[in-house]
Amino acid sequence: MNENASPSVLPARPSLQRLASTLPYLIIGVFLLLFLLSAVLGPDMLFYLQWAQVFRHLNTETFLFFGHTLSPLGVPLTQWSHGPGLLFSLCPAACGSLSPEDPQVQWIGWGFAVIFWLAMFRLLRRAGIGDVQWAVYGVLIAIFGTHMGFYSRSLGSEALSQTFLVLLAVWVLSRERWGILDALVAGCLAAFLVIIRWQLLLYAIPLFGAMYYGMWQARTAQSPWRTSVLAALPLVPVLLGLVQVGFTNRWMTGDFLRSPYSFGNETFKSLDFARPELATVLLHPWHGLLSYHPLYLLGFVALLLLALQSR
């Protein structure tokens, strides 16, 4: 017997290989099932469903069942965004009464959660250059270390917005070449973010930058007219969404540019660039990002280290 001979390696059994390849998907499936079983309606969902009933019946008197305050234009007043209600009203076959007791509302919320995590898995797998294990690890970190896990089981505007945001990211980053339909879909996904909360358009700006960079790189392979059309097309749905938000603002406040969220003699605003309150957003013990999800700090440190390494 040759002592210098290297030991032989036994090939893995096909059954074990199949188990290893399917285990990551089983893990994600278990967590999706747990989300579905523990899902609840968010605290503001009742108000979004009021908007759904308004769109379904084309009658704003629905708001009068919950209060008798009228806007400066005489329209029944509501403070909450109309976007989530509009999305629910587009499902006439799935929804019945559009009330919190309607089980179909819960099913739609579950559907958004499933779509979000499948898209998130695909996004993380792409970031991991096809590594399924790293994608699963990223999903678990997102569930336990960020707000995404909570929002996936508490149906509200956040659950809807994070779904459209990750779909936009997957759509933009998976395009090798931009066509008319590709650009239009990207614009529509961003428009959904706008009507849910117009401030969420800030999150779409980096993705639009990546999209326009891809269009710019392909400009030599197509006519200038086609490049111009592709660049302008995504902005059309976004502008329509902003106009829609503007009209809703006018109905509720009398001002096209003033949101119902700006009230109390301008002492409260949901977004104020003049006073960003970054320390409060990050460290406040009640609602601070790092107070609830300290793993985000690792992300900030990683970005800093990557920026230093790239120099």
C-alpha positions in Angstrom: 0.0 0.0 0.0 1.4 3.4 -1.0 1.5 5.6 2.1 1.9 8.8 0.0 -1.3 8.2 -1.9 -4.0 10.8 -1.1 -7.1 9.5 0.5 -10.0 9.0 -1.9 -13.0 11.3 -1.5 -16.4 9.6 -1.6 -18.9 11.3 -3.9 -21.9 12.8 -2.2 -25.1 10.9 -2.5 -27.6 12.3 -5.0 -30.3 12.4 -2.3 -28.0 14.5 0.0 -27.2 16.8 -2.9 -30.9 17.3 -3.7 -31.6 18.0 0.0 -28.7 20.5 0.2 -30.0 22.3 -2.9 -33.6 22.5 -1.7 -32.9 23.3 2.0 -32.5 27.1 1.4 -35.9 27.2 -0.3 -37.5 25.2 2.5 -36.1 27.7 5.0 -37.6 30.6 3.2 -40.9 28.7 2.8 -41.1 28.1 6.5 -40.6 31.7 7.3 -43.2 32.8 4.7 -45.6 30.4 6.3 -44.9 31.8 9.7 -45.6 35.3 8.3 -48.8 34.2 6.8 -50.0 32.6 10.0 -49.1 35.6 12.2 -50.0 38.4 9.9 -52.3 41.2 11.2 -53.7 44.4 9.8 -51.6 47.5 10.6 -53.1 50.2 12.8 -53.8 52.5 9.8 -55.3 49.9 7.5 -58.8 50.9 8.4 -58.2 54.3 7.0 -56.7 53.0 3.8 -59.7 50.7 3.3 -61.9 53.8 3.6 -60.1 55.1 0.5 -60.7 51.8 -1.1 -64.5 52.1 -0.6 -64.4 55.6 -1.9 -62.7 54.5 -5.1 -65.0 51.5 -5.4 -68.2 53.5 -5.0 -66.9 56.9 -6.3 -68.4 58.6 -3.3 -66.3 60.5 -0.6 -69.3 60.4 1.8 -67.7 57.2 3.1 -65.4 59.4 5.2 -68.5 60.9 7.0 -69.1 57.6 8.8 -65.9 58.2 10.7 -66.0 61.9 11.2 -67.8 65.0 10.0 -64.9 67.3 9.2 -64.9 68.9 5.8 -61.9 70.2 3.9 -61.6 73.9 2.7 -63.2 72.7 -0.6 -66.1 71.0 1.3 -64.9 67.5 0.7 -65.1 65.0 3.6 -61.6 65.1 5.1 -59.1 62.3 5.7 -55.4 62.6 6.6 -54.3 59.2 5.2 -52.8 58.5 1.9 -55.1 57.4 -0.9 -52.5 55.1 -2.6 -53.0 51.9 -0.6 -56.8 52.2 -0.9 -56.5 52.7 -4.6 -54.4 49.5 -4.9 -57.0 47.5 -2.9 -59.9 48.9 -4.9 -58.3 47.5 -8.1 -59.2 44.0 -6.9 -63.0 43.8 -7.3 -63.0 40.1 -7.8 -60.8 39.5 -4.7 -62.4 41.9 -2.2 -65.9 41.9 -0.9 -66.8 44.5 1.6 -63.3 46.0 1.8 -63.5 46.1 5.6 -61.0 44.9 8.2 -63.2 41.9 8.8 -63.0 40.9 5.2 -60.7 37.9 4.9 -59.9 38.7 1.3 -58.1 41.9 2.6 -55.8 39.7 4.6 -55.2 37.4 1.6 -54.1 40.4 -0.5 -51.7 41.4 2.3 -50.3 37.9 2.3 -49.8 38.1 -1.5 -47.8 41.3 -1.2 -45.6 39.6 1.5 -44.9 36.6 -0.7 -44.1 38.7 -3.7 -41.8 40.9 -1.6 -39.7 38.0 -0.2 -39.5 36.2 -3.5 -38.2 39.4 -5.1 -35.9 40.1 -2.2 -34.4 36.6 -2.5 -33.8 37.1 -6.2 -32.2 40.5 -5.5 -29.9 39.1 -2.9 -29.1 36.1 -5.0 -28.1 38.4 -7.8 -25.9 40.4 -5.4 -24.3 37.2 -4.2 -23.5 36.2 -7.9 -25.9 33.3 -7.8 -25.0 31.9 -4.4 -28.2 30.5 -3.0 -26.8 30.1 0.6 -25.7 33.7 0.8 -29.1 34.8 -0.5 -30.9 32.8 2.2 -28.5 34.3 4.8 -29.4 37.8 3.5 -33.1 37.0 3.8 -32.7 35.9 7.4 -30.7 39.0 8.2 -33.4 41.1 6.6 -36.1 39.4 8.6 -34.5 39.6 12.0 -32.2 42.6 11.7 -34.3 45.1 9.8 -37.9 46.4 9.8 -38.8 44.2 6.8 -39.8 41.3 8.9 -42.2 43.3 11.0 -43.7 45.0 8.0 -44.3 41.7 6.3 -46.7 40.6 9.0 -48.3 44.0 9.7 -50.2 45.0 6.6 -50.1 48.7 5.9 -48.6 51.3 3.5 -45.0 50.1 4.5 -45.7 46.6 3.4 -47.0 47.8 0.0 -44.2 50.3 -0.5 -41.3 48.0 0.3 -42.8 45.5 -2.2 -42.8 48.0 -5.1 -39.4 49.3 -4.1 -37.7 45.8 -4.2 -39.6 45.0 -7.4 -38.2 48.2 -9.0 -34.7 47.2 -7.8 -35.0 43.7 -9.3 -36.4 45.1 -12.5 -33.8 47.8 -13.0 -30.8 45.6 -12.0 -31.8 42.6 -14.2 -32.1 44.6 -17.4 -29.3 43.9 -19.9 -30.9 46.1 -22.5 -33.7 48.6 -22.1 -36.8 48.5 -24.3 -40.0 50.5 -24.4 -41.9 48.1 -22.1 -38.9 47.8 -19.7 -38.8 51.6 -19.2 -42.6 51.8 -18.9 -42.7 49.1 -16.2 -39.9 50.9 -14.2 -41.9 54.1 -14.3 -45.1 52.4 -13.2 -43.4 50.7 -10.2 -42.0 54.1 -9.2 -45.4 55.7 -9.7 -46.9 53.2 -7.2 -44.4 54.4 -4.7 -45.4 58.0 -5.3 -49.1 57.4 -4.7 -48.5 55.4 -1.6 -46.2 58.1 -0.2 -44.8 60.8 -2.5 -41.7 61.0 -0.3 -40.8 57.4 -1.3 -39.7 58.8 -4.6 -36.4 59.6 -3.0 -35.7 55.8 -2.8 -36.3 55.4 -6.5 -33.8 58.1 -7.5 -30.7 55.9 -7.2 -32.4 53.1 -9.1 -33.4 55.6 -11.8 -29.8 56.7 -11.9 -28.8 53.0 -12.6 -31.4 52.8 -15.3 -30.3 55.9 -17.1 -26.7 54.8 -16.9 -27.6 51.6 -18.7 -29.5 53.7 -21.3 -26.6 56.0 -21.7 -24.2 53.1 -22.3 -26.4 51.7 -25.0 -26.9 55.0 -26.8 -24.4 54.2 -29.6 -26.3 51.0 -30.5 -29.6 52.8 -31.2 -30.9 56.0 -32.7 -30.9 59.2 -30.6 -34.7 59.4 -31.0 -35.1 56.0 -29.4 -32.8 56.9 -26.5 -34.7 60.1 -25.9 -38.0 58.2 -25.8 -36.6 55.6 -23.4 -35.3 58.3 -21.1 -38.6 60.2 -21.1 -41.0 57.2 -20.8 -40.4 56.3 -17.2 -41.1 59.9 -16.1 -44.6 59.9 -17.5 -46.2 57.5 -14.9 -44.2 59.2 -12.1 -45.5 62.7 -13.2 -49.0 61.3 -13.4 -48.7 59.9 -9.9 -47.4 63.3 -8.6 -50.4 65.0 -10.3 -52.7 62.6 -8.6 -51.2 63.3 -5.2 -51.5 67.0 -5.9 -55.2 66.8 -6.7 -55.7 64.8 -3.5 -53.8 67.5 -1.6 -56.0 70.1 -3.1 -59.2 68.3 -2.2 -58.1 67.8 1.4 -56.2 71.0 2.2 -57.2 73.5 -0.6 -53.5 73.6 -1.8 -52.1 71.5 -4.6 -48.7 71.3 -2.8 -49.8 71.0 0.8 -50.2 67.5 2.1 -52.8 66.6 4.7 -49.9 65.4 6.8 -48.8 69.0 7.3 -51.1 70.3 10.0 -51.0 72.0 13.4 -50.1 75.4 12.1 -47.1 73.9 10.2 -45.7 72.5 13.5 -45.8 68.9 12.2 -44.6 67.7 8.9 -43.9 64.1 7.7 -40.9 65.4 5.7 -39.1 68.6 6.4 -35.7 69.1 4.6 -35.0 72.2 6.7 -35.1 70.1 9.9 -34.1 66.5 9.0 -33.6 65.5 12.7 -31.1 62.8 11.8 -30.1 62.1 15.4 -33.7 61.5 16.3 -34.3 59.2 13.3 -31.3 57.1 14.1 -31.1 57.1 17.9 -34.5 58.0 19.5 -35.4 55.3 22.1 -39.0 55.1 20.8 -38.6 55.2 17.0 -34.9 55.4 16.3 -33.7 53.1 13.5 -30.6 51.9 15.3 -32.5 51.5 18.6 -34.8 49.0 17.0 -32.5 47.5 14.4 -28.8 47.9 15.5 -27.7 45.6 12.7 -28.2 48.6 10.3 -25.1 50.1 12.0 -23.0 47.2 10.5 -24.3 48.2 7.1 -23.2 51.8 7.6 -19.8 50.7 8.7 -19.5 48.3 5.7 -20.3 51.2 3.3 -17.7 53.3 4.9 -15.1 50.6 4.7 -15.9 50.0 1.0 -15.7 53.7 0.3 -12.2 53.8 1.9 -11.1 50.6 0.1 -12.2 52.0 -3.3 -9.8 55.0 -3.0 
